[in-house]
Amino acid sequence: MEAVQAQVLSHYRSELVERIRANGHVLAAGDLTIKLAKEFGFCYGVERAIDLAYAARKSFPADKRIFLLGEIIHNPEVNDQIHNLGIQTISNKPTEPELTELTRDDVVIIPAFGTEVGTRRKLEQKGCVLVDTTCGDVMSVWKRVRQYSRDQVTSIIHGKAWHEETKATSSQTLASGGGHYLVVFTLAETDYVCDYIVRGGDRAAFLEKFKGAYSEGFDPDLHLRAIGVANQTTMLRGETEEVQRRLRAAMIQKFGEAELPEHFRFFDTICGATQDRQDALQKLLREPLDLLLVIGGYNSSNTSHLAEMGEATLPTYFIKNAAKLISSQLIRHYDQHQQQELETGNWLPARKLTIGITAGASCPNNLIEDVIRRLCELRGISVQTLLAN
């Protein structure tokens, strides 16, 4: 990994961002002020995953086939760079044809989100060399849900049932056999579960509502009597805490406070880097800002939550790169609710502006620099002049 540091830095480092950090996270020029959140961009887990991918390509012979399960992280530019190294992408959950093509001579990189237990076992049976970049925070959650399963406690996972990390975590509850899980995404879904715990209800309707978000054989009448809360590591801490608070209250109402330890467990498994970025943005949002730019991959969970936080306070634009800043009159940005890019006009008023910028844990500094440079360009400001000062 040390041998590839220069290459990694050449792809993702930004002198401009480092200068702004050193200047109190503020860049002021003319009538434009840019404020960076105190914590943003690559976290340790992401850096480690990228370093391992680069190191894998350098360590093995050039003719050695290296495959990546899905995306190394949720950032298209970074994944393109990995592909440019000669690393081939296959499904995060490989199809039978993809598995058939793999041999014991092949290297397979497991991404930062991890992979499902069944997928890993199949790769091990093939004899593939595995390069595991799974984030340590994700593995901490796996440890918790495996313990829940051993104790016959159902894992209630606060997360997105379709997300690679949550799929991997869910599979861990089944690793030793006999475990169960249920994934809840929203507080409304949590309330539905709480109501069922306390009052019971239509079992068929429950299973239909959560279809695709529970383990095979899950029965709400049986498997909600002892529950343990876990989470996708990139969720909003406050929301996960509210999920566990509501579930805890439901179990007390159902079984009584004295019996709670037999029926409810909870561990804080929010990623530290995710929380640091959320806390830093919360602090930034308390400062006078005209608008906020959130930079990162549109399928990045931690980045999407940063955008949600901004949207609740001021005009917020979720963009994946500087190319989305079409002009001072037009910006193309992602709308999470409609799940598509939208265009907004007159987004950059020709007056004195203070713009906040943050980025998800999978966004490299060079992309943040590109956005800052584009903002300056749209206001007729020379970044080279600023760097020379």
C-alpha positions in Angstrom: 0.0 0.0 0.0 2.9 2.4 0.7 4.2 1.8 -2.8 1.0 3.1 -4.4 0.6 6.2 -2.2 2.1 8.5 -4.8 -0.2 7.2 -7.5 -3.3 7.5 -5.3 -2.4 11.1 -4.3 -1.8 12.0 -8.0 -5.4 10.9 -8.7 -7.3 12.3 -5.8 -5.2 15.0 -3.9 -6.0 18.7 -4.2 -3.6 21.5 -3.3 -6.4 24.0 -3.5 -8.5 22.2 -0.9 -5.5 21.8 1.4 -4.9 25.6 1.1 -8.5 26.3 2.0 -8.3 23.9 5.0 -5.2 25.8 6.2 -7.0 29.1 5.8 -9.8 28.2 8.3 -11.8 26.3 5.6 -12.7 29.7 4.0 -11.9 31.0 0.5 -12.9 34.7 -0.1 -12.4 36.6 -3.3 -14.3 39.5 -4.7 -18.0 39.1 -3.9 -17.7 35.3 -3.4 -17.0 33.5 -0.2 -16.8 29.7 -0.1 -16.9 27.9 3.3 -16.0 24.3 3.5 -17.4 22.1 6.3 -14.7 21.2 8.9 -15.1 17.5 8.0 -15.8 16.3 4.4 -14.6 13.9 1.7 -12.7 10.7 2.0 -12.8 8.8 5.3 -10.2 6.3 6.5 -12.3 3.3 5.4 -12.6 4.7 1.9 -9.0 5.6 1.6 -8.0 2.1 2.8 -10.3 0.4 0.2 -8.9 2.5 -2.6 -5.3 1.9 -1.5 -5.9 -1.9 -1.3 -7.4 -1.9 -4.8 -4.4 0.0 -6.2 -2.0 -2.2 -4.2 -3.7 -5.3 -5.6 -3.1 -4.2 -9.1 0.5 -3.4 -8.4 1.2 -6.6 -6.4 0.0 -9.1 -8.9 1.5 -9.7 -12.3 0.1 -7.6 -15.2 -1.6 -10.6 -16.8 -3.3 -11.6 -13.5 -7.1 -11.1 -13.8 -8.5 -8.9 -11.0 -12.2 -8.5 -10.5 -14.1 -6.1 -8.3 -17.5 -6.9 -6.9 -19.7 -4.0 -8.0 -18.3 -0.6 -6.9 -15.3 -0.1 -4.6 -17.2 2.9 -3.2 -20.2 5.0 -4.3 -18.4 7.5 -6.5 -18.4 7.1 -10.3 -15.1 8.9 -10.9 -13.3 6.8 -8.4 -14.8 3.6 -9.9 -13.7 4.8 -13.3 -10.1 5.2 -12.1 -10.2 1.6 -10.6 -11.5 0.3 -14.0 -8.7 2.2 -15.7 -6.1 0.2 -13.7 -7.3 -2.8 -15.6 -9.6 -4.1 -12.8 -12.7 -5.7 -14.2 -16.1 -5.2 -12.6 -18.6 -8.0 -12.0 -21.9 -7.9 -10.0 -21.7 -7.3 -6.3 -23.7 -10.6 -6.1 -22.2 -12.5 -9.1 -24.5 -14.3 -11.4 -23.9 -18.0 -12.2 -22.3 -17.2 -15.6 -19.9 -14.7 -13.8 -19.1 -17.3 -11.2 -18.5 -20.0 -13.8 -15.9 -17.7 -15.5 -13.9 -17.2 -12.3 -11.0 -19.6 -11.6 -8.7 -20.1 -8.6 -6.1 -18.1 -10.5 -8.3 -14.9 -10.3 -8.2 -12.2 -7.7 -11.5 -10.7 -6.5 -11.7 -7.5 -4.6 -14.5 -7.2 -2.0 -15.7 -3.5 -1.8 -15.8 -1.3 1.3 -19.5 -2.2 1.9 -18.6 -5.9 2.2 -20.4 -8.6 0.4 -23.0 -11.2 1.4 -22.0 -14.3 3.2 -23.2 -16.6 0.4 -21.2 -14.7 -2.2 -18.0 -14.9 -0.1 -18.5 -18.6 0.4 -18.9 -19.2 -3.3 -15.7 -17.3 -4.1 -13.8 -19.2 -1.4 -15.1 -22.5 -2.9 -13.8 -21.4 -6.3 -10.4 -20.8 -4.7 -10.2 -17.2 -5.8 -7.7 -14.9 -4.1 -9.7 -12.4 -2.1 -8.7 -8.8 -1.3 -11.1 -7.7 1.4 -11.5 -4.0 1.7 -14.6 -4.2 3.9 -14.7 -1.2 6.3 -14.0 -1.9 9.9 -17.1 -0.1 11.1 -19.2 -2.3 8.9 -17.6 -5.4 10.4 -18.4 -4.1 13.9 -22.1 -4.1 12.9 -21.7 -7.7 11.6 -20.3 -8.7 15.0 -23.4 -7.3 16.7 -26.0 -9.0 14.5 -24.2 -12.3 14.6 -24.4 -12.1 18.4 -28.1 -11.3 18.2 -28.6 -14.4 16.1 -26.7 -16.6 18.5 -29.0 -15.4 21.3 -32.1 -16.0 19.2 -32.7 -12.2 19.0 -34.1 -10.8 15.7 -32.0 -8.0 14.1 -34.0 -4.9 13.3 -31.7 -3.1 10.9 -32.2 0.6 10.2 -31.1 1.0 6.6 -31.9 0.7 3.0 -32.8 -2.9 2.2 -31.5 -2.5 -1.4 -28.1 -1.1 -0.3 -25.0 -3.4 -0.6 -24.0 -2.8 3.0 -27.4 -3.6 4.4 -27.6 -6.8 2.2 -24.2 -7.8 3.5 -25.2 -7.1 7.1 -28.5 -8.9 6.7 -26.7 -12.0 5.5 -24.6 -12.0 8.6 -27.7 -12.7 10.7 -28.1 -16.0 8.8 -24.5 -17.0 8.9 -24.8 -19.6 11.7 -28.3 -20.6 10.8 -31.5 -19.9 12.6 -31.2 -16.1 12.7 -33.7 -13.5 11.5 -33.8 -9.9 10.4 -36.1 -7.1 9.4 -35.0 -3.9 7.7 -36.8 -0.7 8.4 -36.0 2.5 6.4 -38.3 5.2 7.7 -39.8 6.2 11.0 -43.2 5.5 9.5 -42.1 1.9 8.9 -40.7 1.8 12.5 -44.1 2.9 13.8 -45.8 0.2 11.9 -43.6 -2.4 13.4 -44.1 -0.9 16.9 -47.8 -1.0 16.5 -47.6 -4.6 15.5 -45.5 -5.5 18.5 -47.9 -3.9 20.9 -51.3 -4.8 19.3 -50.6 -7.5 16.8 -52.3 -7.3 13.4 -52.6 -8.7 9.9 -49.6 -11.0 9.5 -50.1 -11.3 5.7 -50.3 -7.5 5.4 -47.1 -7.1 7.4 -45.2 -9.5 5.3 -46.4 -7.8 2.1 -45.5 -4.4 3.4 -41.9 -5.4 4.1 -41.5 -7.8 1.2 -37.8 -8.1 0.3 -36.7 -6.7 3.7 -36.9 -9.7 6.0 -35.3 -13.1 6.3 -36.8 -16.3 4.8 -39.2 -17.8 7.3 -39.6 -14.5 9.3 -42.8 -14.5 11.2 -43.8 -11.2 12.9 -45.9 -13.1 15.4 -42.9 -15.1 16.5 -39.8 -13.1 15.7 -40.6 -9.7 17.2 -40.7 -10.9 20.7 -36.9 -10.4 21.2 -35.2 -7.8 19.0 -31.9 -6.1 18.7 -31.4 -2.8 16.8 -28.5 -2.4 14.3 -28.0 0.0 11.4 -26.5 0.7 8.1 -23.4 2.7 9.2 -24.2 5.7 7.0 -27.6 6.5 8.3 -28.5 9.7 10.2 -27.6 9.2 13.9 -30.6 11.1 15.1 -32.9 9.0 13.0 -31.3 5.7 14.1 -31.6 6.8 17.7 -35.2 7.6 17.2 -35.8 4.1 15.7 -34.3 2.4 18.7 -36.2 4.7 21.1 -39.5 3.9 19.5 -38.9 0.2 19.4 -37.7 0.2 23.0 -40.9 2.0 24.1 -43.0 -0.5 22.2 -41.2 -3.4 24.0 -41.7 -1.8 27.4 -45.4 -1.3 26.6 -45.7 -4.9 25.5 -43.6 -6.7 28.1 -43.0 -4.2 30.9 -39.8 -2.3 31.9 -38.6 -5.2 34.2 -38.6 -7.6 31.3 -37.0 -5.3 28.8 -33.5 -6.9 28.9 -35.0 -10.2 27.7 -36.7 -8.5 24.8 -34.6 -5.5 23.6 -31.0 -4.7 22.8 -29.3 -1.8 21.1 -25.7 -0.8 20.2 -24.6 2.4 18.6 -23.1 1.4 15.3 -23.1 4.6 13.3 -19.8 5.1 11.5 -17.6 7.7 13.2 -16.7 9.4 9.9 -20.3 9.6 8.9 -21.2 11.3 12.2 -18.2 13.7 12.0 -19.4 14.9 8.5 -23.0 15.3 9.8 -21.8 17.2 12.8 -19.6 19.4 10.8 -22.4 20.2 8.3 -24.8 21.0 11.2 -22.2 23.5 12.5 -21.7 25.0 9.0 -25.5 25.4 8.5 -25.6 27.6 11.6 -23.5 30.1 9.8 -24.9 32.7 7.3 -25.0 30.9 3.9 -26.9 31.6 0.7 -26.8 28.1 -0.6 -25.1 24.7 -0.1 -23.4 22.4 -2.6 -23.2 18.7 -1.6 -20.7 16.8 -3.8 -20.7 13.0 -4.2 -22.1 10.0 -5.9 -25.9 9.9 -6.2 -26.1 6.4 -4.8 -23.9 7.3 -1.8 -26.0 6.9 1.4 -23.9 9.1 3.6 -23.8 11.9 0.9 -27.6 11.7 0.4 -28.1 12.3 4.1 -25.9 15.4 4.0 -28.1 16.7 1.2 -31.2 16.0 3.3 -29.8 18.0 6.1 -29.0 21.0 3.8 -32.4 20.8 2.1 -34.1 21.3 5.5 -32.4 24.6 6.0 -31.5 26.4 2.7 -31.3 26.0 -1.1 -29.2 22.8 -1.5 -27.8 21.3 -4.7 -26.6 17.7 -4.7 -24.1 17.3 -7.6 -21.6 14.6 -8.5 -19.0 16.8 -10.2 -18.3 20.3 -11.5 -19.7 19.5 -14.9 -23.2 19.9 -13.3 -22.5 23.7 -12.9 -23.6 24.4 -16.4 -23.6 28.2 -16.0 -24.4 30.9 -13.5 -28.0 30.6 -14.8 -28.3 26.8 -14.8 -27.3 23.9 -12.5 -28.1 20.2 -13.0 -28.5 18.5 -9.7 -30.0 15.3 -8.2 -33.4 15.2 -6.5 -33.5 12.3 -4.1 -37.3 12.4 -3.9 -37.8 12.1 -7.6 -34.6 10.0 -8.0 -33.5 11.9 -11.0 -31.4 14.9 -12.1 -33.3 18.2 -12.4 -32.3 21.5 -13.8 -32.7 24.7 -11.8 -32.3 28.2 -13.3 -31.0 31.4 -11.7 -29.3 29.4 -9.0 -26.2 31.7 -8.7 -27.4 35.3 -8.2 -25.1 38.1 -9.4 -24.6 39.5 -5.9 -22.4 39.0 -2.9 -22.7 35.3 -2.0 -21.6 32.9 0.6 -21.6 29.3 -0.5 -21.2 26.3 1.8 -19.6 23.1 0.4 -19.5 19.6 1.9 -18.9 16.2 0.4 -19.6 12.6 1.2 -17.1 10.2 2.6 -16.6 8.7 -0.9 -15.8 11.9 -2.6 -12.1 12.7 -3.4 -10.6 16.2 -2.9 -9.8 16.6 -6.6 -13.6 16.7 -7.4 -14.1 19.2 -4.7 -11.4 21.4 -6.2 -13.0 21.1 -9.6 -16.3 22.5 -8.2 -14.5 25.3 -6.4 -12.6 26.2 -9.6 -15.9 26.2 -11.6 -17.6 28.5 -9.1 -14.7 30.9 -9.3 -14.8 30.7 -13.1 -18.5 31.5 -13.2 -17.7 34.6 -11.1 -14.7 35.7 -13.2 -12.2 34.9 -10.3 -8.7 33.5 -11.1 -7.9 30.6 -8.9 -4.3 30.8 -9.9 -4.1 34.3 -8.5 -5.5 33.1 -5.3 -3.0 30.2 -5.1 -0.2 32.6 -5.7 -1.1 34.7 -2.7 
